[in-house]
Amino acid sequence: MSDNRYGELRPGQRVLMGPGPTDLDPRVLRALATPVVGHLDPDFLHIMNDTRDLIRSAFATNNHLTVAMSGTGSAGMETCLVNLLEPGDRAVVCVNGAFGQRMVDIVGRIGAEAIVVQAPWGRTIDPADVEAALKQGGVKLVALVHVETSTGVWQPVEEIAALARAYDALVVLDAVSSLGGAPVLVDAWQVDAAYSGSQKCLSAPPGLAPVTMSERARAAIGRRRTKVQSWYLDLTMIENYWGEARAYHHTAPISMVYALREALRIAAEEGWENRWRRHLRLGRALQAGLEAMGLSLIAPPEHRAPMVTAVRVPEGVDEAAVRRQLLADYGLEIAGGLGEFKGRAWRIGLMGNSCQWKNVVLCLTALSVALRAQGYKASADEALAAAQAALAAY
Ligand SMILES: *Cc1c(COP(=O)(O)O)cnc(C)c1O
């Protein structure tokens, strides 16, 4: 009996302006259609080496231990924490949004102790608070989020990283939404472990998590008294597959590696500095346009990330209805708020290949129409003029 109940895949055409995934470059789509080879095929080993070199370039690092973990950004987060922490260890975790909170959850599941350094959602972490936590002593690592995607806050890293080093603690950096959209200078900042996700400013599909670790971090893993709690994310074994030994651990997601390699190749061709500048200019243009509509942004101007902007929903406006209208009328996806800002904010992404001027124009225009339908007076003309002025200023 044949079963024809299921139609062909036909999702709607979208413009992806949420905080990932993003619209893919056609070259990345073509890479996904490349024939699958074996995960130990000599040709695939070259492809892995290229991918690893390109990940090093993205993180501005020479770290030997640099891999793409199978899984999304959260798998990168869990990889760093589960390999560096053992039960009973102490970790300082900086929390000013949903992703810092997720780290606390993982630290607790490991059976380690999280000393939480908090800042209100929408604010940066104060290095003085990190130092106070480090003074409690015996801290193995400090974990922080570079760009908190739940609020759009861009956290300065260097001062906190220097403090951690002064107290002989490792630094773990969440660069999931920042990598490829803003400088993530792992070696220069002396970050010991950093992770990202393939689907944000790198513009590959979701499914791989670039991870890099310093020699200091590797040594800490080498000194473990217990096995890494997760078999799947155990870097001591993964390292043997990405390294010379090419020892089988789990089957690499071949097509995803193809896609990530192509996405990284596109980014390297553009040039990392050019890419950061594109995100900064277009992010500032979008933000100027939103403010010209009278909207209020959650992150303060001096700590506002360019690749994701969290916007307060004005009084009397139905948050979800606006998103529904954008999707139905323009195929435009933006995201709602997370955690404390659920129902009270929109999050608009300008990440990787989605970070384009035409998308800024579409978003400001479509949003002004949707807001007027909600009785909120917003002028697309003024928004576009402000966006263009901001663009000219950068
Ligand atoms: C998206 C994101 C994550 C989680 O990544 P997933 O790919 O959704 O698992 C973690 N941290 C930050 C800052 C993020 O933006």
The ligand as an SDF file (V2000), in Angstrom:
LIG
                    3D

 15 15  0  0  0  0  0  0  0  0999 V2000
   20.7780   31.3360   20.5490 C   0  0  0  0  0  0  0  0  0  0  0  0
   21.6360   31.4390   21.7500 C   0  0  0  0  0  0  0  0  0  0  0  0
   21.9920   30.3190   22.5220 C   0  0  0  0  0  0  0  0  0  0  0  0
   21.4150   28.9630   22.2830 C   0  0  0  0  0  0  0  0  0  0  0  0
   21.6540   28.5100   21.0110 O   0  0  0  0  0  0  0  0  0  0  0  0
   20.7080   27.3940   20.3530 P   0  0  0  0  0  0  0  0  0  0  0  0
   21.3090   27.2760   19.0030 O   0  0  0  0  0  0  0  0  0  0  0  0
   19.3260   27.9250   20.3690 O   0  0  0  0  0  0  0  0  0  0  0  0
   20.8500   26.1530   21.1520 O   0  0  0  0  0  0  0  0  0  0  0  0
   22.8580   30.5070   23.5660 C   0  0  0  0  0  0  0  0  0  0  0  0
   23.3450   31.7270   23.8660 N   0  0  0  0  0  0  0  0  0  0  0  0
   23.0110   32.8200   23.1640 C   0  0  0  0  0  0  0  0  0  0  0  0
   23.5830   34.1460   23.5470 C   0  0  0  0  0  0  0  0  0  0  0  0
   22.1470   32.7140   22.0960 C   0  0  0  0  0  0  0  0  0  0  0  0
   21.8030   33.7990   21.4020 O   0  0  0  0  0  0  0  0  0  0  0  0
  1  2  1  0
  2  3  1  0
  2 14  2  0
  3  4  1  0
  3 10  2  0
  4  5  1  0
  5  6  1  0
  6  7  2  0
  6  8  1  0
  6  9  1  0
 10 11  1  0
 11 12  2  0
 12 13  1  0
 12 14  1  0
 14 15  1  0
M  END
$$$$
